[in-house]
Amino acid sequence: MSEAPVLEIRDLHVTFTAHGREIPAVRGVDLTIERGQTLALLGESGSGKSVTAKAVMGLLDQPNVRVRAAAARLGDRDLLSMSAEDRRALRGSAMTLVFQDALSALNPVLSVGDQIGELFRVHRGAARKEARARAIELLDLVGIPAAARRAGDYPHQFSGGMRQRILVAMAVALEPDLIIADEPTTALDVTVQAQILELIDRLRRDLGTAVLLITHDLGVAAEVSDRVAVMYAGRIVESGEAGELYDRPGHPYTGALLAAIPDLDSPASELRAIPGAPPSPASVPPGCSFEPRCDRATSVCAGTRPELTLLPTGSGRYAACHHSEEMLDGALA
């Protein structure tokens, strides 16, 4: 019998209510992540990727937010049937979230050693001395120099890259099944960014943890992901193995994102941009959401919404486009 995926989400919808109107931010998202796998959820700001992550974590329990799904499982745990208390117990232990802004995510009045140690005291019932020792081990694991001494320091005494390492240490402290990294390198310079990505990837390999990486950066997604899911206007429009998807995009939006990457071999070449702007979640077009910006659009695109469909590649590629097979055929021509 095959092992269940670490995360399986089917038909996830998230709707916000504002000024008496319902605004769908996430519309029918499916996600599957296997043990030891990294899935990058890629999209522009406002595409719904961070809302998806918060819905998975159970962090949208607010009066103006409605979350529903056909299925939501973390391993053999049914997240839909869980009480709010049981769901809270999973956070920080079985699934963890690495935020993009480490300074605001960390408590400014507690030392980093106390903050990491608190995880062991709350979830494992560890004594203070044992919790402190484990915190020092984790700081050393993620590359904080002089970990024993620096465990007594406060968040403002660390650089941005070091604070992000501390968040990663907290995320892996209890060896979770799933780590959700929400734009974990956005505010960092490229050198530190590479170090944090390598750290997350090394810990994934060592611990066998599954990673859901939320990013708008195609380079970041390419560097560490096994699979990529491209999100646009609240829906996943394409997913597949990272290398194949980048080489042969099956959705015009994916192709347009890749075409917009500057060519460093031809610095004088014209920068390509996607015309227009993504639709407001409150007024998504009735057909394909990308149709107003798409250079392949035909009349069927304006009136009929394409479903996410398995493509005949034999590699688990999916795309929501009426012209996906034409794109793949063109890439091979």
N, C-alpha and C positions, 0 to 999 in steps of 0.2 A: 504494500500500500504506500503510495507516494505521500511525502510530507506536505501538510497544508501550507499555503503561502503565509508569510508573516503578516501581510496586510491584504485584505480583499474588500474592496468597496464596489458596490453596484448601484448605479442610478442615483447618485448623490445630488440632491437639490438643496440649495440654501437661498432663502428669500428674506429680504429685509422689508420692513414696513416703515415708510416715512411719509408724513403729511397725508395719511389716508391712502397711500398708494403702495402696492406690492411691487418690489423691485427684485427680480431674480438675478442673484450674483453668480450662482453656480447652477448649471442646468444639465443634469443627467451625466455626471462624471463617473467613469469606471476606472479603478486602479487596482493593480495586482503587483505585489513586490515579494519576491522569493527571498529566502534566507541568504545572507551574504551578498545581496544584490543592491546596487544603487540605481534608483530611478530618478531622473531629473525631470521636474515639472517646469517647463520652460514657457515664458510668455511675457508680454509687456505689462507695465503697471496697469492695474485695473482689470486684468484678464480673469481674476478669480482664483489665482493659485494660492495666495496666502489665506484666503477665506477657506479654501479646500483644506489646507493644513490645519487651521484652527477647528474646523468641523470634525476632522479625524481625531484631534486631541480632546474634543469635547469642551472647547473654550468659547462656545457661542451660546451659552445658556442665558439669553437675554429676552426680555418681553417682546422686543421688536424684531426678533430673528426666529425664523422657522427652519429647522433642519429635518430632512427626511431622506430615507434611502431604502432601496429594496433589500440590501444586505450590507452589513459592516462587521467584519470579523478581524480580530487580531489573533492570529494563530487559531486555536480552538475556542477562543472567547467571543461570544456574540455581543458586540458593543451595543446593539439596539435594545437588547433585553436587560442590560445592566442598569442598576440603580445609579443615581448621581454620585453616591458615596463610593460605590465600587469603581466607578469610572475615575474618580479623583485618586483612588488608591493606585490605579494603573499609571497615572502621570508621574514621571520621575523614576518609576521602577521599570515597568514593562515597555513604556514608550516615553520618549523625552523629546524636548523641543529646544533647538539652539536658535536664539534670536539673532537678528542682524545688529542690534545696538546693544553691545555688551554693557556699556556704562549704565544705561537705564534698566537693564535686566538684572543687574547685580544690586544687592542691598548696600547702600553707601555707609551704613553705620555698623556693619558686621565685617569682621576680617574674612578673607577668602577661605581660610582654613575652617572657620566656624560655619560658613555657608555650605561648603562641600560636606563637612562632617555632619551637618544637620540631616542630610539625606540618609546617612547610616543610622542616626539616632531615631528618626521618624519611621523609616521603612524596615530597618533591621533590628531595632531595639538595642543598638550598640551603646556601650558606655562612652562617656566623653573622651577618655584617653584613647580608646580604640578608634573612635571616630576621627580624632585628630591624626592618629597614625595613618589611617586610610587616606585622609585628605592629603597628607604629605606625599604618600605613594603616588596618588593621582597627579598632583602637581609636577612631580618628577617625570611621570609617564608622558605628560603632554609638553615637556621641555621647558618648564619654568626653572631657571637656575637658582641654586641655593634654596630648594623647596622648603626645607625645615624652617629656615628663617623667614622666608617670604609668606609662609602660611599665616603669619601674624599681621601681614600688611592689609590695607584696605583697597578697594577697587581703584580709587583715584591715584594710587601710588604705582599703578601699572600702566604700560603703554596700551594703545588700542589692540595691537596684536596679541599681547600677553593676556589682556582681558578676554579676548576671544578664545584663547587657549583654556582659560579658566572655565568658560561656558562649556567648552567641549569636555573638559574633565568632569564637570557636573553631569553632562549628558550621558557619559559612559560609566559613571560611578557604580551603578547597580547592574551593569551589563544588560541593558534593555534589549528587547527583541527588535525594536524599531527606533531609529533616530530620525526626527524631522529637522532638517537644517534649513531655516528660512532666511535666504540671502545672507549666509554667514560671513561673507567676505566683502560686502558692499562698501563699507567705509574704510577699507584697508588698502595700502599701496600694493602694487602688483607682486612685489617680492614676498611680503607677509601673506598676501592672498594665496600664493602658491604653497607656502608652508602650511597654512591652515587646511587647505584642500588635501595636501599630502598626509597630514595628520589624521583627518577624518577617514581618508581612504585606508591608511595603515591600520587604524583601530577597527574599521569594518572587516578587514581581512583577518586580523588577529582574533577578534571576538565573534566573528560570524554574524554580526548585526546587519539588519537591513537598513538602508538609508533612503529617505525621500528628500531629495535636494530641490529646494525651491529657488529658482534663479531666473533672471532676465538675460543672462550673459551666455551666449552660445559657446564661447571659449571655455568657460567654467564647466558647462554641461558636458562638453566633449572630453574634457580632461579626466573626469573621474566616473562618468556614468556608464552603466552597462546598457541601459535603455533610456530613451527620451520620450516624454509625452508633451506635445506642443499644445498650449491652451490659448484660446482666443474667444473673447466675449462670453466667458463662462462655460465653454465647452472644450473638450479635447478634440482637436481637429486632425491630429496625426500622432501615432506612436509606433515605436519599433526599436531595433537595435541601433545604438548611437552611430556607429560607423556607417552602416548602410543608409540610415535616414539622412545623414549629412551628405553622403555621396549621391544618393538618388532620392531627393524629396518627392513625396507623393501628394503633397498639398501645396497649392500656390502660396499660401502664407508662409509655410516653412521655406519654400524656395526664395520668397522675397526677403525673408530674414537673412538667409545665407548670402544672397546677392548684395545685401547692404553692408556686409563686412568689408572694410577697406582692404585693398590688395597691396600688401607691403612690397611686392615685387615690382609694382607699377605705381609709384607714389603720385604720379601726375594724372592718373586715371580719375574719371569723374566718380564722385561718391553717389551711390544709388540709394534713394529713399523710397519708402512705401507711400504712395499718395494718400491724402485724406487722413482720417483718424479713426480709431476703433469706435464702435457705436456705444452710446450710453446704455448701461444695463436696463434702464427704464424704457428704452425704445429700440430694441433689437429688430432688425429687418425680418420679415416673415420667412424668407428663404434662407440661403446661405448668409451667415453674418458677415463674411468677408467679401461678398459679391460687389458692394459699392467700390471697393479698392482693388479688385482683381482684374488683371489683364487677360484672363482666360474666361471671364464670365460670359454666359449665354442666357437665353431667356429662361431656361429651366432653373438656373441658379437663383433668379429673383423670386420665383414662386414656390419652389420645392426645397425644403431643408434636407440636405444630404445626411444620411445616417453614418455613424462610424462603422466601416465595413472592412472585413478581412481581405487583404489584397493577395493576389495569386503569386506571391514571392516565395512561399514556403518557409518564411522566417518570422512569422508572427507580426507582420506589418499591418497596421490599420490606418485608414484615412477616411475623413468625412468630406468627400469632394466628388462631384459628378464626373470629373475629368481626371481622376487619379491614375487610371490605367494608361491614359494618353500621356501623362507626364512621365510615367515609368518607361513607357515604350520610347518616348523621345530621348530619355537619358541614355538608353541603350543604343540608340541609332548613331 
